Amino acid sequence: MKLRPTRALVDVDALSANFRTLTRALPPAVAVMPVVKADAYGHGAVPVARRLVEEGAGILAVAVVEEGAELRRGGIATPILVMGWIGPDQLEALVGNGLTPNAHSPEQLRELVDFVGAKRQSLRVHLKLDTGMTRLGILPDQLAQVLELLRLGKEHLFLEGIFQNFASADDTASGQTAVQQRTFEEMLVAIREAGHAPSMIHTDNSAAALSRFFSPSKQIPVGLSHVRPGLALYAPVSGLPLKDSLLDVMTFLSAVDQVKRVPAGTRIGYGGMFVCSRETTVALVPAGYADGVPRSLSGKGSVLIHGRRCPVAGRVSMDMTAVDATDLPERPRRGEEALYFGRGQGTRLGVEEAAAAAGTVPWELLCGVGPRVPRIIVREGGVVETQSKFL
């Protein structure tokens, strides 16, 4: 079946280039642990993971057990760390799929200890510390209890890694990152003094890693073994080093359907919020908020047609976007490309620009590209795979 023109092109060669750029920026002793949660930020977890493993990624990170199981079904045999919620009824699936759990609270660690003890099952684990993010993670005053649980489970539970999340790494003026780093290092000292020697220490997301390794001081924590880039693998990161060296992996686009010439005073879309101030050329594009075009782009932002930004006219609807194409030198035609973000038409409309217009962040736009939008996996200029629920 032929699919409609709304699609997301995923360039895995660009993904490889970003991975190599990040790897080259790191000291030899520090490796990249790619984050492929949320369907690899909307790009397609299995093809993205497959390419990253080809590039040499030695471990991958996901958020939940289901995501790790999906990668295993897709033939990914590389170690996979589950960084988020893990329920007691998921432990069979976690072990069955050879996934590495995190332990982020005394209660959840107790579940792991009891499970591996009953099963006589050896299991590696990473401790997730809460150094100031105030999400999942072990607080400093819980560490003694956690170390005692690890002592009780030491026959079957092996502490392989320690990690945390920075809350404000993208704000280089914030002092919170330095405070969190000190707290992490203090907790790490206590863990080592208890007799543990974790081989994987990972604290940095994209923003933290880029800020750290391009800082004049380059203060690298003792023992840091991995960084965990998410967004930097998939798109340039605004305001941080390497932005001009990173590539867009996803291009989200559709095609012009109908073109109308309407008089001044014409209202466009639901609520008639856009009133044409002049005779207007309206191009209608078959993609809307059900596809991942944020409704908050209504009356804001642009769609790229003929290599020029055409303003979104009126409210984005569930299946359609109207754009003002009046200022194009030539009237657009049915079937011509309309690009929401990414690279094309000899230029770039960055996901960060689209996100700013929508009042959100690039992560949300990438992850928000809907399930009815096929992912077209492109390699060496050609299509190698089409992922669609309709095929």
N, C-alpha and C positions, 0 to 999 in steps of 0.2 A: 504494500500500500504506500502510495506517495504521501508524504507528510506535508503539513502547511509550512510556510517559510519561516515562522518563528522558531528560532533554534539558538543553541549555545555552542559555539565552536570552541573546542578545548585543544589548545596547541601544546602537545606534550614535549615538543622540542623546546618551546619557551620555558616549560617547567624544568627541563634538564638544565637549560642555561642558567636559570635562577638558582637551582641547587648548586651548580658549580661555582657561581659567583659567591654565594654564601660560604661554601666550603673553602674557597681560596682566601676569604677574609678572616678565617679562623686560625689560631695557632695549631700546629700539627697534632697536639694532644687533645684538641677539642673537636668533636664530631657533631654532625647535624642529625637530630632526631626529628624527622618531619612529622608535623601534625596533620593527620588526614581525617579528623573527625568531621561530623556533619556532611557526609558524602564528599570528603575532601573539599570542604568549603563550597559545596555545590558543583564541583567539577567532575564528579564521578570517582568514587573511592577506589574501585578495583583498577581501572586503567591508570589512575594517578599513582597508586601504590606500586603497581607493576613497574612503571617507568622509574620511580624513585629507587626501587630495589636494583634495577638495572644500573642505575647511576652509582650504586654503592651504599645506599642507606642501610645501616646495620640493625636498626630498630625503628619502629613506627609507633605513633601515639594516636589513640582514639579516645573518645569520651565514655563510651558505654560498651557493655559486653556484646550487644547486638552488632555493633559496627565491627568489632574484631571478628565475630563469627562470619560476617559477610565477606571479609577479606580472606578468611580461610577457605570459604566456599569458592572464592575466585582464584584459588591456587597460590595465595601468598603464604610462604612458609617462614618468613622473617619474624623474629620476635616482635610482639605487639604489646605495648603497655596500655592498660585501661586506666585513664586518669580520673574518671568521674564516679558516679553512683554505681555501687555493686550491692545488690540485695542477696540475702542468704539463699534464696531460691534460685539464684543465678550461678552459684558456685560450681554446680555440676557442669553447666555449659562452659563456664570459664575454663575449668580444668580440661574438659573434653576437647576444647579448641586450642589448648596450649597457650592461653593468654596469661600475661603477667598482671596481677591486680595491684592497685594502690591500696594502702591502708590510711584512712583519713580521720578516724575517730577511734577511741578505745572500744566502743561498742562494736563497730564494724570489724576491728582487728580481732576482737574476741570471737566473732563469727568465723573468721579465717582460721584462727588457732584451733577452735573446736572441730571445724570441718577437716582440716588436714590431719588432725589427731585421730579422728574417727576413721578416716579413709587410709591412714598411714601413707599419705600422699605428700611427696616433697613439692614445695612450691616457692618460687622466688617472689619477693614483694618489694614495692617501693613505698616508703613513707612519704605522705603528703603533709607538709608542715604549713600551718597558718601563721604567717609572720606579719600579717596586717591587712590581708585582702578581705578577711572575714567572710569567706565562703567555706567550702569543704576544707578541712585540714586540722592537724593536731596543734593545739595551742601550747605555748611554752609550759604552762602549769599542768598540762596533761602528759608531758613527756615522760615523767617518772613512771606513771601508770602504764604507758605504752611500752617502755623498755622492760618492765616486769612481764608484760604479756609476751613480748618477744622471747624473754628468757624461758617462759613456760612452754612456748611452742618451738624452741630452738631445734628439736629433733627433726622437725619436718618443714619449718618455715625459715627461709634464708633471706636476709636483708640485702638485697642487691643494689637498691638505689634510694636516694633522698631527693625530694624536689619541693618546689613551692611556686606560687604565682605572684608576680608583681602587679600592684594595683594601678600604678601611675607611670609606667615606664615610658609612655609616649609623651609625657610632660617633662621635658628635660629641666625645667625650672623647679620641679617639685622635689622636696627633700624626703618624700616618703620612700622612694626606692632605696636610698642609702640606709634609712632606718630599718627597712625590711631586710636588707643585706646583712646588717649587723646581727639582727635577731636570728637569721638563718645560720650564720656562722657560729653563734653561741650555742644554738641547739645542735649543730653538727659536732661541735667539740664534745658535748655531753654524750652524744650517740657513740662517738669513737671511744670515749673514756669508758663506756659500758662494754667495750670489747668488740664492737661491730666495725667492719671495714668495708662499707659500701663502695662498689666500683663505679657506680653511675651517680654523678652529682649534676643536677640540671635545674637551673633557676630562671633562665632567660627566654622570654618570648621574642618575637621579631624585633619589637622596639627596643627592648633591653639589650639584646645582642648587638644590634647595629649601633646603638649609642655607646655600648661598652667598648667594642673592638675598634671603633673609630674615634674614641676619646683620646686626647693627648696623653692622659695618664695611663690608659689601658689597665685599670686595676682589675685583674682577673682573680677571682676567688681561688684559694688553694683547693686543688682537687677537682675543679670544674671539668667535667668530661664531655658534656653535651649541651647544645642549645636546642630549643624547641620552636623553630619558626613555623608560623602558620601563614599569615597574610603575605609575608615577604616571599614565600614560595610561589604565590599566585598572582601578585600584582605589585607595582611600585608602592612604597610606603611613604606617604607625604611627610615632608618636614624632617626626614631622617637621612643619614648617609646612605649611599648606594642607590638612591631613588632612580637616578638616571641610568643605572646599570641593570636594573631589573625590568622584566618584560611582563606584559599582560598575558596571562595564560588563557583567560576566557574572553570571548567576544560575543555579546548578547545582541542579537539582531533579528529583524523581521524584514518585511517588504511592504512597499506601498500597495494598498488595495485600490481604493477609489480616490479620485481627485475631483474637488468641486471648487467652482468659482462663485463666491457669494457676495452680495452687496454689503455695504456698510450698515451696521445696525443688526446684522444677523447674530443670533445667539447660538453658541456651540455647546453641546453636551448636556449632561444632567444638571438641572438647576439653572442652565443658561448663564453660568457665571462668567463666561468669556463672551464679550460683546465686540464684534468686529468694528474697529474704528475707521476702517477703510474697506474698499473692495479687497477681498481676501481669497487667496488660494489655500484651501484646506486639503491636506493629505491625511487620509485615514489609514492607520497601520494596525493590523490584526494582532495586537498583543496588549494585555492589560494587567490589572493587579493579580489576576489568577495565574499569570505567567511569571510574575516577579517584577512588574513595573510598579513601583510604589505609588499608591494613591496620593501620597504627600507630594508627588511631582506635579500635581494638578496646578496649572498656571505657573509652573516653575520649570527649570531645567530645559533640556533640549534633546532632540533626536537628530542624528547626523544623516543628511540626505545630500547627495552630490558633493560630499566633503564639506558641507557647511552646516552649522547648528541652526536648526529650525525649532522655534519655541513650542513647547507643549501648550496647546490651546484648550482651555477648559479642563473639566475633570477627567482624570484617567478612569475609564470604566473597567468592568471585569475582563472584557475581551478585546478592548479597542483603545487606541490612543489617537487623538486628533492633534495635528501639528500645523502651525502656520508656516506655509512654504512660499509665501508671497514674495519674499526677497531673493529667492533663487533666480539666477539668470535664466534658467530654463524651467518650464513647468515639469514637475516629476511625472513619471509614467507608471502605470500599473505594473507591478513586478519588480520595480527598482528597489535596491537595498535601502533599508532604514535601520540605523545602528543606534542602540541605546547606550552601550558602553563597550569599550575595547578598542581594537585597532582595525582600520579599514578605510577605504576610499582615499587612501594616501595620507591619512592623518590619524589622530587618536582622540577619542573622547573617554577620558579615564574614569574608572569606576569611582575614584575618589571625588571627581567633579560631580558625577551624577549623585553620589551619596550626599555631598554637601548641599546640593540643590534640594534634595529630599529631606534634609535635616536629620540625617542618620550617618552611619559609618559604613565603609566599604564592605566589611564582613557581612553586614545584614543584606546588602544587595546581592553579593555572591551566593550566600546561602539561601536567599529568597527566590532564586530562579526556580520556578515551579516544576513539579513532577511531570506535567504534560508537555514540557519543553524538552525536545530531544537533545541529548549531548552528542555532538558530532566530534569524535576524537580524530585529530589531525596529526599526522606525523610525516615529516619530510615533504610537506606540501600536499599530501594526499590523504583522503579519508581512509582510516583503517578500521573504524568501528562506529556504529550508530547505536546509542543506547536510548530506547524509547519504550514506554509502557504499552504503546500501540502497535509494536512490531512483534 
